[in-house]
Amino acid sequence: MAHMSELKKPPRPRCEHCQRPASHCLCAYISRIPNRTQVLVLQHSDEASHALNTARLAVMGLLNARLLVGEHFPQLDDIVASAGRVLLLFPQRQASGAQVDAVSTSSSSSSTGEPAASLLIVPDGTWRKARKIVGANPVLDTLPRLSLPPGMPSEYRIRKTNQPAAVSTIEAIARSLSLLEPEQSFDRLLAPFRAQIAQQMQAMGEEVYRRNYTNR
């Protein structure tokens, strides 16, 4: 009988840049879009190995973005202190606290020529994990929050969620930057995300997709 280790399939070759299987590389869809507002993604460590990791695609597609992985980030205090105006992309507090109206934020950016924010911090993970990140880093709870206007459905058609207004991280970043920098188009940022979704839907087949992700 062959040894069990001999029966294991070798790992599929992966693209070193986008970390996708080489046969499904997304690099051809990734643009390097200039953005004045720096984006800092705080990715929960459990999300880093997720097959549909859109935060990494977002950071790769922007010239002014970086990603940190973990749950507690000791360097955040210094980052926030030296960054100028910082916004946290997170739902508004229910009762009190600093809030940012997306429409007025957009208007102030275009009228003065100055960015509405110098840094946008984006927690990445499930809602529970994103809340953990905010809770584990007290400085985040002191920041004014930017929340997206309702009514724009997600293109993330192959992920189940109990949050009707939930969007992927890359969609949230693209929409936020469109509000903060209305003179710039960030639609190209979504190109690898759309290609990724198309690949997944093709791999699962129409019948499986309808059975699991539609109400038909």
C-alpha atoms as a printed R data frame, in Angstrom:
    type eleno elety resid chain resno       x      y       z
1   ATOM     1    CA   MET     A     1   0.000  0.000   0.000
2   ATOM     2    CA   ALA     A     2   1.318  3.413  -0.938
3   ATOM     3    CA   HIS     A     3   2.252  5.686   1.904
4   ATOM     4    CA   MET     A     4  -0.394  8.323   2.608
5   ATOM     5    CA   SER     A     5   2.026 11.161   1.852
6   ATOM     6    CA   GLU     A     6   2.532  9.716  -1.616
7   ATOM     7    CA   LEU     A     7  -1.194 10.005  -2.324
8   ATOM     8    CA   LYS     A     8  -1.407 13.708  -1.595
9   ATOM     9    CA   LYS     A     9  -1.850 15.903  -4.616
10  ATOM    10    CA   PRO     A    10   0.884 18.487  -5.103
11  ATOM    11    CA   PRO     A    11  -0.238 22.054  -4.382
12  ATOM    12    CA   ARG     A    12  -1.479 23.987  -7.370
13  ATOM    13    CA   PRO     A    13   0.923 26.603  -8.721
14  ATOM    14    CA   ARG     A    14   0.002 30.056  -7.451
15  ATOM    15    CA   CYS     A    15   0.639 33.518  -8.775
16  ATOM    16    CA   GLU     A    16   3.141 35.151  -6.426
17  ATOM    17    CA   HIS     A    17   1.548 38.554  -6.985
18  ATOM    18    CA   CYS     A    18  -2.215 38.072  -6.558
19  ATOM    19    CA   GLN     A    19  -1.923 34.777  -4.629
20  ATOM    20    CA   ARG     A    20  -4.550 33.135  -6.811
21  ATOM    21    CA   PRO     A    21  -4.068 29.761  -8.531
22  ATOM    22    CA   ALA     A    22  -1.944 30.373 -11.615
23  ATOM    23    CA   SER     A    23  -4.783 29.147 -13.824
24  ATOM    24    CA   HIS     A    24  -7.033 31.849 -12.350
25  ATOM    25    CA   CYS     A    25  -4.531 34.695 -12.050
26  ATOM    26    CA   LEU     A    26  -6.198 38.099 -11.713
27  ATOM    27    CA   CYS     A    27  -3.172 40.303 -12.381
28  ATOM    28    CA   ALA     A    28  -4.348 41.233 -15.878
29  ATOM    29    CA   TYR     A    29  -7.412 42.884 -14.321
30  ATOM    30    CA   ILE     A    30  -5.542 44.900 -11.688
31  ATOM    31    CA   SER     A    31  -4.944 48.600 -12.320
32  ATOM    32    CA   ARG     A    32  -2.744 50.911 -10.281
33  ATOM    33    CA   ILE     A    33  -5.138 53.768  -9.578
34  ATOM    34    CA   PRO     A    34  -3.834 56.997  -8.006
35  ATOM    35    CA   ASN     A    35  -5.654 57.972  -4.803
36  ATOM    36    CA   ARG     A    36  -4.989 61.030  -2.639
37  ATOM    37    CA   THR     A    37  -6.592 59.522   0.448
38  ATOM    38    CA   GLN     A    38  -4.324 56.825   1.795
39  ATOM    39    CA   VAL     A    39  -6.146 53.568   2.524
40  ATOM    40    CA   LEU     A    40  -5.034 51.414   5.442
41  ATOM    41    CA   VAL     A    41  -6.737 48.018   5.597
42  ATOM    42    CA   LEU     A    42  -6.705 46.242   8.954
43  ATOM    43    CA   GLN     A    43  -7.353 42.653   7.984
44  ATOM    44    CA   HIS     A    44  -8.334 40.129  10.625
45  ATOM    45    CA   SER     A    45  -5.858 37.254  10.600
46  ATOM    46    CA   ASP     A    46  -8.666 34.735   9.963
47  ATOM    47    CA   GLU     A    47  -9.522 36.539   6.734
48  ATOM    48    CA   ALA     A    48  -6.012 36.532   5.260
49  ATOM    49    CA   SER     A    49  -6.253 32.995   3.867
50  ATOM    50    CA   HIS     A    50  -9.830 33.313   2.607
51  ATOM    51    CA   ALA     A    51 -10.144 32.218  -1.030
52  ATOM    52    CA   LEU     A    52 -12.189 35.310  -1.903
53  ATOM    53    CA   ASN     A    53  -9.951 37.831  -0.187
54  ATOM    54    CA   THR     A    54 -10.937 41.143  -1.772
55  ATOM    55    CA   ALA     A    55  -8.959 43.428   0.547
56  ATOM    56    CA   ARG     A    56  -5.670 42.307  -0.960
57  ATOM    57    CA   LEU     A    57  -7.012 43.035  -4.455
58  ATOM    58    CA   ALA     A    58  -8.014 46.527  -3.352
59  ATOM    59    CA   VAL     A    59  -4.578 47.307  -1.933
60  ATOM    60    CA   MET     A    60  -2.903 45.983  -5.076
61  ATOM    61    CA   GLY     A    61  -5.114 48.197  -7.229
62  ATOM    62    CA   LEU     A    62  -4.340 51.483  -5.456
63  ATOM    63    CA   LEU     A    63  -1.111 53.459  -5.507
64  ATOM    64    CA   ASN     A    64  -1.609 54.770  -1.974
65  ATOM    65    CA   ALA     A    65  -2.694 51.816   0.150
66  ATOM    66    CA   ARG     A    66  -1.313 49.232   2.505
67  ATOM    67    CA   LEU     A    67  -2.532 46.228   4.452
68  ATOM    68    CA   LEU     A    68  -1.818 45.080   8.004
69  ATOM    69    CA   VAL     A    69  -2.887 41.635   9.225
70  ATOM    70    CA   GLY     A    70  -3.815 40.777  12.806
71  ATOM    71    CA   GLU     A    71  -6.350 41.876  15.420
72  ATOM    72    CA   HIS     A    72  -4.407 44.219  17.713
73  ATOM    73    CA   PHE     A    73  -2.209 46.819  16.010
74  ATOM    74    CA   PRO     A    74   0.081 48.653  18.492
75  ATOM    75    CA   GLN     A    75   1.404 50.937  15.739
76  ATOM    76    CA   LEU     A    76  -2.023 52.507  15.133
77  ATOM    77    CA   ASP     A    77  -1.598 55.238  17.746
78  ATOM    78    CA   ASP     A    78   1.462 56.594  15.965
79  ATOM    79    CA   ILE     A    79  -0.116 56.177  12.524
80  ATOM    80    CA   VAL     A    80  -3.225 58.122  13.514
81  ATOM    81    CA   ALA     A    81  -1.254 60.814  15.350
82  ATOM    82    CA   SER     A    82   0.859 61.585  12.288
83  ATOM    83    CA   ALA     A    83  -1.758 61.239   9.568
84  ATOM    84    CA   GLY     A    84  -3.789 64.445   9.740
85  ATOM    85    CA   ARG     A    85  -7.516 63.873   9.311
86  ATOM    86    CA   VAL     A    86  -8.380 60.196   9.683
87  ATOM    87    CA   LEU     A    87 -11.710 58.501   8.980
88  ATOM    88    CA   LEU     A    88 -12.809 55.025  10.014
89  ATOM    89    CA   LEU     A    89 -14.941 53.161   7.483
90  ATOM    90    CA   PHE     A    90 -17.449 51.626   9.851
91  ATOM    91    CA   PRO     A    91 -21.188 51.897  10.638
92  ATOM    92    CA   GLN     A    92 -22.193 54.961  12.616
93  ATOM    93    CA   ARG     A    93 -22.762 54.792  16.353
94  ATOM    94    CA   GLN     A    94 -26.403 54.425  17.294
95  ATOM    95    CA   ALA     A    95 -26.641 57.291  19.752
96  ATOM    96    CA   SER     A    96 -23.682 59.624  19.898
97  ATOM    97    CA   GLY     A    97 -20.169 60.217  18.711
98  ATOM    98    CA   ALA     A    98 -18.527 61.821  15.715
99  ATOM    99    CA   GLN     A    99 -20.216 61.103  12.417
100 ATOM   100    CA   VAL     A   100 -19.384 62.017   8.855
101 ATOM   101    CA   ASP     A   101 -21.996 62.802   6.263
102 ATOM   102    CA   ALA     A   102 -20.771 61.298   3.000
103 ATOM   103    CA   VAL     A   103 -22.400 63.966   0.830
104 ATOM   104    CA   SER     A   104 -20.878 66.918   2.694
105 ATOM   105    CA   THR     A   105 -17.537 65.122   2.833
106 ATOM   106    CA   SER     A   106 -17.556 64.792  -0.944
107 ATOM   107    CA   SER     A   107 -18.523 68.432  -1.417
108 ATOM   108    CA   SER     A   108 -15.798 69.736   0.875
109 ATOM   109    CA   SER     A   109 -13.183 67.762  -0.994
110 ATOM   110    CA   SER     A   110 -14.125 69.083  -4.413
111 ATOM   111    CA   SER     A   111 -14.654 72.725  -3.356
112 ATOM   112    CA   THR     A   112 -11.378 73.270  -1.500
113 ATOM   113    CA   GLY     A   113  -9.102 71.064  -3.551
114 ATOM   114    CA   GLU     A   114  -7.911 69.426  -0.345
115 ATOM   115    CA   PRO     A   115  -8.713 65.774   0.394
116 ATOM   116    CA   ALA     A   116 -11.609 65.259   2.792
117 ATOM   117    CA   ALA     A   117  -9.374 62.849   4.676
118 ATOM   118    CA   SER     A   118  -5.685 62.069   4.583
119 ATOM   119    CA   LEU     A   119  -6.202 58.491   5.775
120 ATOM   120    CA   LEU     A   120  -9.114 56.056   5.544
121 ATOM   121    CA   ILE     A   121  -8.870 53.070   7.888
122 ATOM   122    CA   VAL     A   122 -10.818 49.986   6.805
123 ATOM   123    CA   PRO     A   123 -11.362 46.975   9.110
124 ATOM   124    CA   ASP     A   124 -11.588 43.804   7.008
125 ATOM   125    CA   GLY     A   125 -13.406 40.658   8.081
126 ATOM   126    CA   THR     A   126 -16.864 39.464   8.997
127 ATOM   127    CA   TRP     A   127 -18.929 41.958  10.992
128 ATOM   128    CA   ARG     A   128 -18.030 40.107  14.186
129 ATOM   129    CA   LYS     A   129 -14.315 40.145  13.378
130 ATOM   130    CA   ALA     A   130 -14.384 43.764  12.229
131 ATOM   131    CA   ARG     A   131 -15.993 44.730  15.543
132 ATOM   132    CA   LYS     A   132 -13.252 42.778  17.319
133 ATOM   133    CA   ILE     A   133 -10.619 44.830  15.505
134 ATOM   134    CA   VAL     A   134 -12.290 48.087  16.545
135 ATOM   135    CA   GLY     A   135 -12.676 46.865  20.115
136 ATOM   136    CA   ALA     A   136  -9.063 45.706  20.345
137 ATOM   137    CA   ASN     A   137  -7.711 49.064  19.170
138 ATOM   138    CA   PRO     A   138  -9.212 51.882  21.297
139 ATOM   139    CA   VAL     A   139  -7.847 54.644  19.073
140 ATOM   140    CA   LEU     A   140 -10.226 53.513  16.322
141 ATOM   141    CA   ASP     A   141 -13.246 54.263  18.472
142 ATOM   142    CA   THR     A   142 -12.115 57.881  18.806
143 ATOM   143    CA   LEU     A   143 -12.190 58.505  15.053
144 ATOM   144    CA   PRO     A   144 -15.006 60.049  13.027
145 ATOM   145    CA   ARG     A   145 -16.736 57.374  11.003
146 ATOM   146    CA   LEU     A   146 -17.570 57.270   7.345
147 ATOM   147    CA   SER     A   147 -20.553 55.093   6.481
148 ATOM   148    CA   LEU     A   148 -21.756 54.337   2.982
149 ATOM   149    CA   PRO     A   149 -25.159 55.590   1.831
150 ATOM   150    CA   PRO     A   150 -27.783 52.826   1.695
151 ATOM   151    CA   GLY     A   151 -29.430 51.441  -1.385
152 ATOM   152    CA   MET     A   152 -26.468 50.257  -3.455
153 ATOM   153    CA   PRO     A   153 -26.542 46.440  -3.714
154 ATOM   154    CA   SER     A   154 -23.390 44.387  -3.656
155 ATOM   155    CA   GLU     A   155 -22.039 42.544  -6.685
156 ATOM   156    CA   TYR     A   156 -20.819 39.822  -4.319
157 ATOM   157    CA   ARG     A   157 -23.256 37.204  -5.594
158 ATOM   158    CA   ILE     A   158 -21.574 34.096  -4.212
159 ATOM   159    CA   ARG     A   159 -21.330 34.886  -0.522
160 ATOM   160    CA   LYS     A   160 -24.227 34.415   1.852
161 ATOM   161    CA   THR     A   161 -24.898 37.035   4.493
162 ATOM   162    CA   ASN     A   162 -27.646 38.035   6.891
163 ATOM   163    CA   GLN     A   163 -26.809 41.702   6.286
164 ATOM   164    CA   PRO     A   164 -28.818 42.936   3.257
165 ATOM   165    CA   ALA     A   165 -26.655 46.058   2.943
166 ATOM   166    CA   ALA     A   166 -23.345 44.203   3.273
167 ATOM   167    CA   VAL     A   167 -20.743 44.713   0.559
168 ATOM   168    CA   SER     A   168 -17.293 43.269  -0.003
169 ATOM   169    CA   THR     A   169 -14.268 45.146   1.294
170 ATOM   170    CA   ILE     A   170 -13.112 46.119  -2.187
171 ATOM   171    CA   GLU     A   171 -16.578 47.489  -3.014
172 ATOM   172    CA   ALA     A   172 -16.641 49.452   0.244
173 ATOM   173    CA   ILE     A   173 -13.229 50.957  -0.494
174 ATOM   174    CA   ALA     A   174 -14.139 51.868  -4.085
175 ATOM   175    CA   ARG     A   175 -17.384 53.529  -2.992
176 ATOM   176    CA   SER     A   176 -15.719 55.377  -0.127
177 ATOM   177    CA   LEU     A   177 -12.969 56.765  -2.334
178 ATOM   178    CA   SER     A   178 -15.576 57.817  -4.898
179 ATOM   179    CA   LEU     A   179 -17.222 59.890  -2.156
180 ATOM   180    CA   LEU     A   180 -13.969 61.323  -0.833
181 ATOM   181    CA   GLU     A   181 -12.457 61.981  -4.267
182 ATOM   182    CA   PRO     A   182 -15.432 62.557  -6.598
183 ATOM   183    CA   GLU     A   183 -13.217 63.845  -9.402
184 ATOM   184    CA   GLN     A   184 -11.663 60.374  -9.764
185 ATOM   185    CA   SER     A   185 -13.290 57.155 -10.998
186 ATOM   186    CA   PHE     A   186 -12.575 54.049  -8.978
187 ATOM   187    CA   ASP     A   187 -14.706 51.627 -10.987
188 ATOM   188    CA   ARG     A   188 -11.562 49.991 -12.421
189 ATOM   189    CA   LEU     A   189 -10.653 48.910  -8.906
190 ATOM   190    CA   LEU     A   190 -13.509 46.397  -9.096
191 ATOM   191    CA   ALA     A   191 -12.307 44.684 -12.296
192 ATOM   192    CA   PRO     A   192 -10.390 41.823 -10.584
193 ATOM   193    CA   PHE     A   193 -13.233 41.366  -8.100
194 ATOM   194    CA   ARG     A   194 -15.740 40.971 -10.920
195 ATOM   195    CA   ALA     A   195 -13.426 38.553 -12.726
196 ATOM   196    CA   GLN     A   196 -12.998 36.558  -9.523
197 ATOM   197    CA   ILE     A   197 -16.752 36.257  -9.058
198 ATOM   198    CA   ALA     A   198 -17.187 35.175 -12.689
199 ATOM   199    CA   GLN     A   199 -14.510 32.502 -12.248
200 ATOM   200    CA   GLN     A   200 -16.154 31.132  -9.111
201 ATOM   201    CA   MET     A   201 -19.593 31.050 -10.709
202 ATOM   202    CA   GLN     A   202 -18.232 29.254 -13.761
203 ATOM   203    CA   ALA     A   203 -16.452 26.701 -11.575
204 ATOM   204    CA   MET     A   204 -19.553 25.882  -9.523
205 ATOM   205    CA   GLY     A   205 -21.923 25.740 -12.483
206 ATOM   206    CA   GLU     A   206 -25.293 27.392 -12.990
207 ATOM   207    CA   GLU     A   207 -27.310 24.716 -11.183
208 ATOM   208    CA   VAL     A   208 -25.215 24.885  -8.006
209 ATOM   209    CA   TYR     A   209 -25.286 28.685  -8.079
210 ATOM   210    CA   ARG     A   210 -29.074 28.814  -8.390
211 ATOM   211    CA   ARG     A   211 -29.558 26.240  -5.656
212 ATOM   212    CA   ASN     A   212 -27.296 27.986  -3.154
213 ATOM   213    CA   TYR     A   213 -27.374 31.688  -3.977
214 ATOM   214    CA   THR     A   214 -30.755 32.532  -5.496
215 ATOM   215    CA   ASN     A   215 -34.362 32.199  -4.406
216 ATOM   216    CA   ARG     A   216 -35.425 30.305  -7.495
